[in-house]
């Protein structure tokens, strides 16, 4: 229980001990009183994230996009239910039902070139597409964030080596490099996420490094060093919280980029491999029949487009909420 | 200035060494080789495959091959394609103009639309047009270019032909029969250009809007207004020129990305460009050709970076390079 007061942020440590007690579940009246006082405190000086969240909620366009995106996520998460409802499995071929048009024989959105139900595949494919985008954005952030922090904080030869590596990686346009690696290694969905991250980390690393360079001379960093904090502790506890807004903004705009990158690679036939569906490779398969079955091309592409559009709008909303100056 | 350029050129050498070494390692560290398919082919004798392996130098360890490759490069020799023996430089030069044509026309299309939209949005800051343009910019930026390309083909090639309207070709660079004339080439260029260009209008217009807004908020604009200049004169005489300085450099910087982005569009429209060549090289495991295209992309990027910095300093005397 001592954990509560030692391992939380400096703000929590400054809180009266009763607050920690209330977190453990004291009498209801004490808790209510404390909660009220805490609310008053928050009201007096809302924190950075509270203010940002408040600004974000006022962004009507971003909120609409968030709602639409929530529906897409719900649809994708309920893929097994969709499958049970349509009565089709996502990977089973029905060659006799090949290229059934929408709204016939129980195929609500039609069937693809192998007679697989488009709606069911759309739900399962969305899982793969979204999973890759989120997984690779997290990997990018962890990799780029950590290397950027280390590079900026340690300086000297570590910084030199890392930044030259960043220069090299940024000297090759992303897509050709992706094509090279994805074709030669033919990774699975999770592997693809890692490949995207390995190529994507230099951008965020450079930004974080720049920010850390300007932060590491600040007094609070000096103070932490003086009281004997280890470099790792200074990086994680003092620098990371200060570059976190930057990371959040970068992440929110990187996710739609990654959705499009995965879709593009899968469309070229070197991303997610069939029969595992992804929106990109569904589009690739459908492109073969674009002369006769336009709906098969339109539907998966529209899913990619709506998803990336919503995510960009949400990302812009987050960026504006975190730093109103960046918006205009 | 000259000293700066020379220093930057010298800095390019280790950078390009890094790029080529890294690519060479990536390519060669995976199992398999260009002759792998021959080995699986029962019609080809194992001795023949072995001979080819030796002939291509693939029996040597890759670091050694990298040094050989580098040595040839210093003599201006990019090597020969491992697939059909054609010099790599010839293959790249054969398709480079096509990609350049596509990229430049896409960039032109994007700027022709983005400049007026961005300027008008900035002038009407927070007005209805500005809001629409901001949303429109995201809407275009979020568009997957390959999907847009397919939709354009479906509408303008297939449906238009069905409806008896003048339709555009589905792909290729010229008609196979009686093609090759100027008008024929233009017709084949339209859809790929829109697919590649439309997507980047969003980015450009929001960039121009920001740049214009920044300029409009500066003191010399207020001075211009204060001395009673006409709105049009303030806008085009004073603001426009300043807001467009950074644009010039950005145009140069965007070219490598545009080349890279052309990969997908080229593959959809069977456009014989560097993108298709890259994909072909990778799929055939044509090591020398892969190295050639990668080097081309890297050189393009670093040279564009340098040109951007230098041109910025030339245009804007306030910028000092050291």
Interface residues (C-beta under 8 A of the other chain):
Chain A: X61 X164 X165 X167 X168 X169 X170 X171 X172 X173 X174 X175 X176 X177 X179 X180 X181 X183 X184 X185 X256 X260 X263 X264 X267 X268 X283 X287 X290 X291 X294 X297 X298 X301 X302 X304 X305 X308 X309 X311 X312 X313 X316 X328
Chain B: X14 X15 X16 X18 X19 X22 X23 X26 X27 X30 X125 X135 X138 X139 X141 X142 X143 X144 X145 X146 X147 X150 X151 X153 X154 X158 X210 X213 X256 X257 X259 X260 X261 X263 X264 X267 X268 X275 X278 X279 X282 X283 X285 X290 X293 X294 X297 X298 X301 X302
